[in-house]
Amino acid sequence: TQPDYGIALNLTVKLINVLKNTQKHLILNCHETTAESDVGGITKGAPALTGQLATLVPKFFQDILHTKSTKRDGDRVYLWDTEQAGPYIAGTARQIGAEIDQDFGVLWTAPGKKI
């Protein structure tokens, strides 16, 4: 119901704020979904969260990484996009490449905004 959703939204926002205020690294893994725009049928990506949380939650984080897999020398490797690629959101203020190996150490040591 609508009142229940409002309570869930507020509790989720409060939880993220409490976790961020611990001054520890906070990592939130989330599935993604795509949606068609009302104008032109353009598809955009967003976290697979309910209602307003899909647009609200990413604003709490300075690094948003999109996970993808590709083949490298015949082997499957998993990478992070650090810049928007296609419909999915991604971005960082750090001075790292647009595509990096999945290694949190890169984020901890990269120049730019501190975590």
C-alpha positions in Angstrom: 0.0 0.0 0.0 1.1 3.6 -0.4 1.6 4.3 3.3 3.7 1.1 3.6 5.8 2.2 0.7 6.4 5.6 2.3 7.6 3.9 5.5 9.9 1.6 3.5 11.3 4.5 1.6 12.0 6.5 4.7 13.6 3.5 6.5 15.8 2.8 3.5 17.1 6.4 3.4 17.7 6.4 7.2 19.6 3.1 7.0 21.9 4.4 4.2 22.5 7.6 6.1 23.4 5.7 9.3 25.8 3.5 7.4 27.4 6.4 5.6 27.9 8.2 8.9 30.1 5.4 10.2 32.9 6.8 8.0 33.5 3.2 6.6 33.5 2.1 3.0 29.9 1.4 2.0 29.3 -0.8 -0.9 25.8 -1.5 -2.1 25.4 -4.1 -4.8 22.2 -3.9 -6.8 20.7 -5.5 -9.8 19.7 -3.2 -12.7 16.6 -2.9 -14.8 15.8 -1.0 -18.0 12.7 1.0 -18.7 11.3 2.6 -21.8 10.9 6.4 -21.8 7.5 7.8 -22.7 9.2 9.9 -25.3 10.7 8.0 -28.2 10.9 4.7 -26.5 14.5 5.3 -25.4 15.6 2.7 -22.8 17.4 3.9 -19.7 18.9 1.8 -16.9 18.4 2.2 -13.2 18.9 0.1 -10.0 16.2 -2.5 -9.7 14.6 -0.8 -6.7 11.0 0.1 -6.1 9.6 3.5 -7.0 11.6 6.6 -6.1 14.4 4.5 -4.6 15.7 3.7 -8.1 16.6 7.4 -8.6 17.1 8.4 -5.0 19.6 5.7 -3.8 22.4 6.4 -6.4 22.6 10.1 -5.2 24.0 8.9 -1.9 27.1 7.4 -3.6 30.1 9.1 -5.3 31.1 6.0 -7.2 28.6 4.1 -9.3 30.1 1.2 -11.1 28.4 -0.9 -13.8 29.5 -4.5 -13.9 30.0 -6.2 -17.3 31.7 -9.3 -18.6 33.8 -9.7 -21.8 36.2 -12.2 -23.3 40.0 -11.5 -23.0 42.4 -14.0 -24.6 39.6 -16.5 -24.7 38.7 -16.2 -21.0 35.7 -14.5 -19.5 36.7 -11.4 -17.4 34.5 -9.2 -15.3 35.0 -5.4 -15.5 33.5 -2.2 -14.1 32.5 0.7 -16.2 33.3 4.0 -14.4 31.6 6.1 -17.0 28.1 5.8 -18.5 28.1 3.1 -21.2 24.8 2.6 -22.9 21.6 2.9 -20.9 23.2 2.1 -17.5 24.4 4.7 -15.1 28.0 4.8 -14.0 30.3 7.5 -12.8 33.2 8.4 -10.5 35.2 11.5 -9.6 38.3 9.5 -9.4 41.1 9.6 -12.0 40.8 6.1 -13.2 40.0 4.6 -16.6 36.6 4.4 -18.1 36.8 0.6 -17.7 38.7 -1.1 -14.9 39.2 -4.6 -13.5 37.0 -5.5 -10.6 39.4 -4.5 -7.8 38.2 -2.4 -4.9 41.9 -1.6 -4.2 41.9 0.6 -7.3 39.1 2.7 -5.7 40.8 3.0 -2.3 44.1 4.2 -3.8 42.9 6.3 -6.8 43.4 10.1 -6.8 40.2 12.1 -6.6 37.4 12.3 -4.1 37.9 10.3 -0.9 35.5 7.6 0.0 
